[in-house]
Structure formats: C-alpha cells, structure tokens
Amino acid sequence: MRKYLSIANVIGAAILILGLVTYIAVRNPRSLSVVNSPGRQVQDVGPHEVKLRLYFAKPDGKAFLVEKRQVLLNEGESVYQRALDELVKGPKSSGEPIVPAGAKTPTVYVSGDTAYVDLPAEYLKLGYGTTGETILIYGIANTILDQGPLEEVWFTVAGKPAATLGHLSLEQPIRRRK
C-alpha cells in the first residue's frame, strides 16, 4: 500500500486533477451547446438600391476577388440574405464561383452584432478539400460582414452545430478584420 502513496504519485495525481479542472473551466462551452437560431431575419425597410461586396475566388482558387454589385432590395428583404443569394448565383466578372452550380443558398439569421449562417446539409458533401472549404466559409463570412455593422459570423449545418466542414473547424466564429 505504501508504494501507491509515494510523494511522486501524490504530486502526479494532484497535477492530473488540476489539469482536468483547468480543462473543464476553459473549454469552449459554445461548441458543445445547441445553437438556437434567433428565429428571424433582419429586414430592411422599403425597396431601395444597395451596393453589395461579394467575395469570389480568384482563378487560381487561392485568394479572393471582390465583386461589387448594385441590386434593388425589395420591401422586407434582408441585405444579408440577398448578398448570399447573389453569391450563390456566381460572379459576373473574372472570378470563380465559391458555391457549386445548383447548390442551395444558406440561410442567414442575425442577433445583435452576430450573424448565424445555416448551411444546407449538402455542403458537407462538397469534397472541396482544405483550401476550397476555407475559400467557401471565409467567402460567405466576408460577404456578410461587408454588408453591415456585424462583428462575427457563426456557422451551423442543417440547423445544428457542426464541429467541422470536412477539414475546416466551425467551432469558432469568423470575426470582422480590424
């Protein structure tokens, strides 16, 4: 019995317990919780023209090409949702689309200074690889953040929290560049 109560074992057990307590205290609780959509989309008032900044891929697929597009928002239409609708339509200039043709448009919900983008389940099966997934997620996030005073974008898939989109972690929001 004395072999198990040596000073080295007691210190080791104390360090293990301290590490476990620290891990529990600092882990990301948001990644383990259910994200409830705010239940509404932000809507602008009355028909008016807006200039959207849409992020498409450059022809080499490794960086962004920003396309400015003037659109007419209808009464009650969300500028954020319209920006994603236009992004899914693809570029009108020399950029490359970041969403495959025929894919469904993600849905955007806004609460405070945070946007929640719900990706359709089919986005899990795109098979883009790390670079393609990064261009897709950051292209969507940058497009949304450039439309208004939002500070961050969280992603869900089919209404549920998702740890990854293939190779890319979705456990943290994409924040506005300072």
C-alpha positions in Angstrom: 0.0 0.0 0.0 2.9 2.4 0.7 4.1 2.0 -2.9 1.0 3.8 -4.1 1.1 6.7 -1.6 4.6 7.8 -2.5 5.2 11.6 -2.8 5.7 11.3 -6.6 2.3 9.5 -7.0 0.5 12.1 -4.8 2.1 15.0 -6.7 1.2 13.3 -10.1 -2.4 12.8 -9.0 -2.7 16.4 -7.9 -1.3 17.6 -11.2 -3.7 15.4 -13.1 -6.7 16.6 -11.1 -5.6 20.3 -11.6 -5.2 19.7 -15.3 -8.7 18.2 -15.6 -10.2 21.1 -13.6 -8.4 23.6 -15.8 -9.6 21.9 -19.0 -13.2 21.9 -17.9 -13.0 25.5 -16.9 -11.6 26.8 -20.2 -13.1 24.5 -22.9 -15.3 26.1 -25.4 -18.8 25.7 -24.0 -20.4 27.0 -27.2 -19.1 24.1 -29.3 -21.0 21.7 -27.1 -24.2 23.5 -26.9 -27.1 23.7 -29.3 -27.3 26.9 -31.3 -30.9 28.3 -31.4 -31.5 30.4 -34.5 -32.8 33.8 -33.5 -36.0 32.9 -35.4 -36.0 36.0 -37.6 -34.0 37.5 -40.4 -33.0 41.2 -40.3 -35.1 43.0 -42.8 -34.6 46.4 -44.5 -37.4 48.8 -45.0 -38.8 49.6 -48.4 -37.4 49.0 -51.8 -34.0 50.6 -52.3 -30.7 50.0 -54.1 -27.7 48.7 -52.2 -24.2 48.0 -53.3 -23.1 44.5 -52.3 -19.5 43.4 -51.9 -19.3 39.7 -52.9 -16.3 37.5 -52.3 -15.5 35.1 -55.1 -12.3 33.0 -55.7 -9.6 34.2 -57.9 -8.9 32.0 -60.9 -6.1 30.2 -59.1 -8.6 29.4 -56.3 -6.2 30.5 -53.5 -7.4 34.1 -52.8 -10.5 36.3 -53.1 -11.7 38.6 -55.8 -14.2 41.2 -54.5 -17.1 41.9 -57.0 -19.3 45.0 -56.3 -22.9 44.5 -57.4 -25.7 47.0 -57.3 -29.1 45.4 -56.5 -32.6 46.5 -55.7 -33.8 45.2 -52.3 -37.5 44.6 -52.2 -39.6 45.7 -49.2 -38.8 43.4 -46.2 -35.8 41.7 -47.9 -32.7 41.2 -45.8 -29.5 42.6 -47.3 -27.5 39.7 -45.8 -29.8 37.1 -47.3 -29.7 38.9 -50.7 -25.9 39.0 -50.6 -25.8 35.2 -50.2 -28.4 34.8 -52.9 -26.1 36.8 -55.2 -23.0 34.9 -54.1 -24.6 31.6 -54.9 -25.5 32.9 -58.4 -21.8 33.3 -59.1 -19.6 36.0 -60.4 -20.3 38.3 -63.3 -16.7 39.2 -63.7 -13.5 37.2 -63.9 -13.8 35.5 -60.5 -14.6 31.8 -59.9 -17.8 30.7 -58.0 -17.2 29.5 -54.5 -20.5 27.6 -54.3 -21.2 24.9 -56.9 -23.9 25.5 -59.5 -27.3 24.3 -58.3 -26.4 24.4 -54.6 -29.0 25.7 -52.2 -28.4 29.2 -50.7 -27.5 29.2 -47.0 -29.9 31.0 -44.6 -28.8 34.0 -42.6 -30.2 35.0 -39.2 -29.0 38.0 -37.2 -29.0 38.6 -33.5 -27.3 41.7 -32.2 -23.9 42.0 -33.9 -23.7 38.3 -34.8 -24.9 36.5 -37.9 -25.7 32.8 -37.9 -25.4 31.1 -41.3 -27.1 27.8 -41.6 -25.5 25.8 -44.4 -27.7 23.2 -46.2 -26.6 19.6 -45.4 -25.4 19.1 -49.0 -22.4 21.4 -48.1 -21.0 18.6 -46.0 -20.6 16.5 -49.2 -18.9 19.1 -51.4 -15.5 17.4 -51.2 -13.6 20.7 -51.7 -10.5 19.9 -49.6 -9.0 22.3 -47.1 -8.3 25.3 -49.5 -11.8 25.1 -51.1 -13.5 24.8 -47.8 -11.5 27.8 -46.5 -12.4 29.9 -49.5 -16.1 28.8 -49.2 -16.5 29.6 -45.5 -14.4 32.8 -45.5 -16.1 34.0 -48.7 -19.5 33.6 -47.2 -18.4 35.3 -43.9 -16.6 38.2 -45.6 -19.6 38.8 -47.9 -21.9 39.0 -44.9 -19.6 41.1 -42.7 -19.1 43.6 -45.5 -22.8 44.4 -45.7 -23.3 46.0 -42.4 -22.3 46.5 -38.8 -22.0 42.9 -37.8 -18.9 41.7 -35.9 -18.9 37.9 -36.3 -20.4 35.0 -38.2 -21.2 31.6 -36.7 -21.9 28.6 -38.9 -24.4 25.7 -38.4 -25.2 22.9 -40.8 -28.8 21.8 -41.3 -29.8 23.8 -38.2 -27.4 22.0 -35.9 -23.9 22.9 -34.6 -21.2 21.3 -36.6 -17.6 20.9 -35.4 -16.2 20.9 -39.0 -17.0 21.3 -42.6 -14.8 18.5 -43.8 -11.3 19.8 -42.8 -12.2 23.2 -41.6 -13.3 23.9 -38.0 -16.6 25.6 -37.4 -16.3 25.8 -33.6 -15.3 29.4 -33.6 -16.9 32.4 -35.3 -15.3 34.3 -38.2 -14.7 37.8 -36.9 -14.5 41.1 -38.7 -11.0 42.1 -39.7 -9.8 45.1 -37.7 
